[in-house]
Amino acid sequence: MDQQKDEQSQHQTNESANPSVEIAYEPSRPQSSWLKRYGFSLLVLGLCIVLGYFILMQQNKKDELPMQGQGEEFSYTDMNGENVTLSGTNGKARLLYFFFANCPDVCPPTTFLMSQVQDELIEDGVFGDKVEFLSVTIDPTRDTPEVLKDYAKRFAADPKGWKFLRGDEQETADLARKYQILVTKDAEGNFGHMNLIVLLDKNGQIRDWISANDYIEEGADNLSPSDMAKKIKSLL
């Protein structure tokens, strides 16, 4: 009898030591995928990038200088008697300026302006190799090679990338007109000309007529030599 009670007591003890535990099971909710969580944000970011790129390209296109026609071919001699042609200088951006050494007004300050632009282009390492200046006299009778050499020296023109040219007087006046620059000569032999600088690209295409007066005339809104240098470098 006592043995039966001990077995029942032991059985109850074992049951209390090992109770049956019911664990509630709750199905896990499926987590949102990475694309589902961040897809909209990525889409917005992508659209912003595309829009920014489009705006940048439109701005660059707006700043790009348009083609204004093919520059007219010419053949002149420089101060050393060497022949210089437009096609022979292809591969470089060029400034073409019609002037004369005895000019009493716009030519000296414009040539000085070009010398300042020259200095900036030298600092950038492009003058001579990628950019060239061509100054053509409209008064070749008085502007002899010696006169042109003195003129070039006066403005510290670097012969590596700046050539002073001369040829037939009438042919030069005709050439200037083909570049849409008027050259005049009165009955007393006094010359006049439009104070424009022709900007040509590496293929000899006219890309701009730069008004030197926008740079040399007194005024708070004057452009700087850096502005012209930037315009030239946009063609490189």
C-alpha positions in Angstrom: 0.0 0.0 0.0 2.8 2.4 0.9 4.6 1.4 -2.2 1.5 2.2 -4.3 1.3 5.7 -2.7 5.0 6.3 -3.4 4.6 5.4 -7.1 1.5 7.7 -7.4 3.5 10.5 -5.6 6.4 10.0 -7.9 4.2 10.0 -11.0 2.7 13.3 -9.9 6.1 14.8 -9.2 7.3 13.8 -12.7 4.2 15.4 -14.2 4.8 18.7 -12.3 8.5 18.7 -13.3 7.7 18.2 -16.9 4.5 20.2 -17.6 3.2 20.3 -21.1 3.9 23.8 -22.5 1.8 25.0 -25.4 3.6 27.7 -27.5 1.4 30.0 -29.3 2.5 30.2 -33.0 1.9 33.4 -34.9 2.7 33.3 -38.6 5.5 35.8 -39.5 4.4 38.6 -41.8 6.3 38.6 -45.1 8.9 41.5 -45.1 8.7 44.0 -47.9 11.4 43.4 -50.5 14.3 46.0 -50.7 13.1 47.1 -54.1 9.6 47.6 -52.8 10.8 49.7 -49.9 13.2 51.9 -51.8 12.1 51.7 -55.4 10.1 54.9 -55.4 13.0 56.8 -53.9 15.4 55.4 -56.4 13.0 56.3 -59.2 12.9 59.9 -58.0 16.7 60.0 -57.7 17.1 58.7 -61.2 14.7 61.2 -62.6 16.6 64.0 -60.9 19.9 62.8 -62.4 18.4 62.6 -65.9 16.8 66.1 -65.5 20.1 67.6 -64.2 22.0 66.1 -67.1 19.5 67.4 -69.6 19.7 70.9 -68.1 23.5 70.8 -68.2 23.5 69.7 -71.8 21.1 72.4 -72.8 23.2 75.0 -71.0 26.3 73.8 -72.8 24.5 73.9 -76.1 23.3 77.5 -75.3 26.9 78.6 -74.6 28.2 76.9 -77.7 29.3 79.4 -80.4 27.3 78.8 -83.6 28.9 78.2 -87.0 28.9 81.4 -89.0 30.3 80.2 -92.3 33.6 79.1 -93.7 36.4 81.7 -93.3 37.8 83.0 -96.6 41.2 81.7 -97.6 44.2 84.1 -97.8 47.9 84.2 -98.4 50.2 86.7 -96.8 53.8 87.1 -95.8 54.8 87.6 -92.2 57.5 89.9 -90.8 60.2 87.4 -91.8 58.9 87.0 -95.4 57.4 83.6 -94.8 54.1 82.7 -96.4 51.1 82.3 -94.1 47.6 81.0 -95.2 44.4 80.3 -93.4 44.4 76.7 -94.3 48.0 76.4 -93.3 47.0 77.4 -89.7 44.1 74.9 -89.5 44.2 72.8 -86.4 44.3 75.9 -84.1 41.7 78.4 -82.9 42.5 81.8 -84.4 41.9 85.5 -83.9 42.0 87.5 -87.1 42.4 91.2 -86.7 42.6 93.9 -89.4 44.6 96.9 -88.2 47.3 99.4 -89.2 50.3 100.5 -87.2 49.6 104.3 -87.6 46.1 103.9 -86.3 45.4 106.9 -84.0 42.6 105.4 -81.9 41.3 101.8 -81.6 44.2 99.7 -82.9 46.7 100.2 -80.1 44.3 99.5 -77.2 42.9 96.5 -79.1 46.3 95.1 -79.8 47.2 95.6 -76.1 44.0 93.8 -75.2 45.1 90.9 -77.4 48.5 90.9 -75.7 46.7 90.4 -72.4 44.6 87.6 -73.8 47.9 86.1 -75.1 49.4 86.2 -71.7 46.5 84.3 -70.2 46.6 81.7 -73.0 50.4 81.3 -72.4 49.7 80.6 -68.7 47.2 77.9 -69.8 49.8 76.4 -72.1 47.7 76.6 -75.3 49.2 79.7 -77.0 51.1 78.8 -80.2 50.2 75.1 -80.1 46.4 75.4 -80.0 45.7 79.1 -80.5 47.2 81.6 -82.9 46.7 85.3 -83.5 46.8 86.8 -87.0 47.0 90.6 -87.3 46.7 91.8 -91.0 47.7 95.3 -91.9 45.3 97.3 -94.1 48.2 99.8 -94.9 51.0 97.6 -96.3 52.7 100.6 -97.9 53.7 102.2 -94.6 53.6 99.0 -92.6 56.8 97.5 -93.8 58.3 94.3 -92.2 60.5 96.6 -90.0 57.5 98.7 -88.9 55.5 95.5 -88.0 58.5 94.1 -86.1 58.6 97.3 -84.0 54.9 97.2 -83.5 54.9 93.6 -82.4 57.8 94.3 -80.0 55.9 97.3 -78.5 53.1 94.9 -77.5 55.3 92.0 -76.4 53.7 89.8 -79.0 55.0 86.2 -78.8 56.1 85.1 -82.3 55.4 81.5 -81.3 51.7 82.2 -81.7 51.2 85.7 -83.1 51.9 86.7 -86.7 51.8 90.1 -88.2 50.9 89.9 -91.9 51.0 92.1 -95.0 49.9 91.8 -98.6 48.2 93.7 -101.4 46.3 96.7 -100.1 43.2 96.3 -102.3 43.1 92.5 -101.8 43.2 93.0 -98.1 40.3 95.4 -98.1 38.4 92.9 -100.2 39.2 90.1 -97.9 38.1 92.2 -94.9 34.8 92.8 -96.5 34.4 89.0 -97.1 34.8 88.7 -93.3 32.1 91.3 -93.0 34.5 94.0 -91.8 34.4 97.3 -93.6 37.8 99.0 -94.5 37.8 102.5 -95.8 40.4 105.0 -97.2 39.6 108.6 -97.8 41.0 110.9 -100.5 43.8 112.0 -98.1 44.9 108.4 -97.5 43.5 108.0 -94.1 42.3 104.5 -93.2 39.4 103.4 -91.1 37.9 100.0 -90.3 35.4 98.3 -88.1 37.0 97.3 -84.8 36.0 93.7 -84.9 38.1 90.6 -84.2 37.1 87.4 -86.1 37.2 84.2 -84.1 37.8 81.1 -86.2 37.8 77.5 -85.0 40.3 74.8 -85.8 38.6 74.0 -89.2 38.6 77.7 -90.3 34.9 78.2 -89.5 33.9 81.6 -88.4 32.4 81.3 -84.9 32.1 84.9 -83.7 32.8 88.6 -84.4 34.2 90.0 -81.2 33.7 93.7 -80.7 36.9 95.0 -79.2 35.1 98.1 -78.1 33.2 96.0 -75.5 36.6 95.4 -73.9 38.5 98.7 -74.4 35.9 101.4 -74.0 35.6 102.9 -70.5 32.6 101.6 -68.5 31.7 99.5 -65.6 30.3 96.7 -67.7 33.4 96.2 -69.8 34.4 92.6 -70.6 37.8 91.4 -69.4 40.7 89.7 -71.3 39.7 86.5 -69.3 36.3 86.6 -71.0 37.9 86.6 -74.4 40.3 83.9 -73.4 37.4 81.7 -72.2 35.6 82.2 -75.5 38.7 81.1 -77.4 39.3 78.1 -75.2 35.7 76.9 -75.7 36.7 76.0 -79.3 39.7 73.8 -78.3 
